[in-house]
Structure formats: structure tokens, C-alpha cells
Amino acid sequence: MNSWRLRALRIAIALLPVLAFAVGTPLLNHVEPRIVGLPLNLAWIILWILLTPLCLLAIERLRNVKT
């Protein structure tokens, strides 16, 4: 894979949590439905707090890929 494609992919992965918090949180600002007893907005935030390290891990692994 080209180095510029890897860089673009790393940037796209890094933007996922940022966009999830910035765009998803206001759009999902509802009390109902509840997920595991939590309001949708809180469940969304907790989900992305848990997914953010996985995104960072994917970026780190892509940094070590040889072009």
C-alpha cells in the first residue's frame, strides 16, 4: 500500500472517535430508548470511550506496516 494511502487511512481512523463525540452526541441526545438501563446518549459516549483505544491500536499497527 502506498505511504500516502496508509497516512490517509490513519487519519480517517483517528477522526472516527472525534466525529462520534462531536456529531453523534448532539444527534443522539434522547432519554429513550434505553440501552442496558442507560440513556442512549450516555451509552453512546461509553461505547466510544471503549472503542477509542481500539482505534489507537489500529493506527499504531498501521504505523508499523512496511510500504
C-alpha positions in Angstrom: 0.0 0.0 0.0 1.3 3.5 -0.8 2.5 5.6 2.1 0.0 8.4 1.4 -2.8 5.8 1.5 -1.6 4.5 4.8 -1.4 8.0 6.1 -4.9 8.8 4.9 -6.3 5.6 6.5 -4.6 6.5 9.8 -6.1 10.0 9.7 -9.5 8.6 8.9 -9.3 6.1 11.8 -8.2 8.9 14.1 -11.2 11.1 13.1 -13.7 8.3 13.9 -13.8 8.9 17.7 -13.7 12.7 17.3 -16.6 12.7 14.9 -18.5 10.2 17.0 -18.3 12.5 20.0 -18.7 15.8 18.2 -21.6 14.8 15.8 -23.1 11.7 17.4 -23.6 13.1 20.9 -25.9 16.0 19.9 -27.8 13.9 17.4 -28.5 11.1 20.0 -29.4 13.4 22.9 -32.5 11.4 23.9 -33.5 9.7 27.1 -35.4 6.9 25.3 -34.5 4.3 24.1 -32.5 2.9 27.0 -29.6 0.6 26.4 -28.8 -1.6 29.5 -30.7 0.9 31.6 -28.7 3.9 30.3 -30.0 6.7 28.2 -29.0 6.5 24.6 -26.6 9.4 24.8 -24.7 8.0 27.8 -24.5 4.6 26.2 -23.1 6.2 23.0 -20.4 8.0 25.0 -19.4 4.9 26.9 -19.3 2.9 23.7 -16.9 5.4 22.1 -14.8 5.6 25.2 -14.3 1.9 24.9 -13.7 1.9 21.1 -11.2 4.8 21.1 -8.3 2.7 22.4 -9.0 0.1 19.6 -8.8 2.9 17.0 -5.5 4.0 18.5 -4.3 0.4 18.4 -5.2 0.1 14.7 -3.3 3.4 14.0 -0.3 2.1 15.8 -0.3 -1.2 13.8 -0.7 0.7 10.6 2.4 2.8 11.5 4.5 -0.3 11.6 3.4 -1.6 8.2 6.2 -1.6 5.7 5.4 0.2 2.4 
